[in-house]
Amino acid sequence: MIVFVWCICSDFVNALILFHKPVVVAVNGPAVGFGMALLALCDVIYASDKASFSCPYTSLCQTPEACASYTLPKIVGSAMVSQTVLSRGKFSEK
C-alpha cells in the first residue's frame, strides 16, 4: 500500500514539474506538509488573509517530500525554511 501511494505521489509531482502550462493556485486556509511542498512547484500562488503555511515534518519524524528540500529554500530562503521545518513553525501570507 505504501509503495502504491508513493508511486501515485511521485507521478503527480513529476507531472506537475513537466506540465507545459502555468500552474496557478489559490490558498484560502492552511497548507500543511505535502500541500505546502506542492506550492513550491506552482508558477503563481494567490494567498488569502486566512492562508497559513507549515511543515510539521520533524514532529512526524519525516523528511520533506515533493522536492520541498530543494525548491522551498530557493523561494523563501534557507533561514525561513529552517525555521519552519526544524522548529515546526508556521508562517502566514504576510
Secondary structure, 3 states (H helix, E strand, C coil): CHHHHHHHHHHHHHHHHHCCCCCEEEECCEEECHHHHHHCCCCEEEECCCCEEECCCCCCCCCCCCCHHHHHHHHHCHHHHHHHHHCCCEEECC
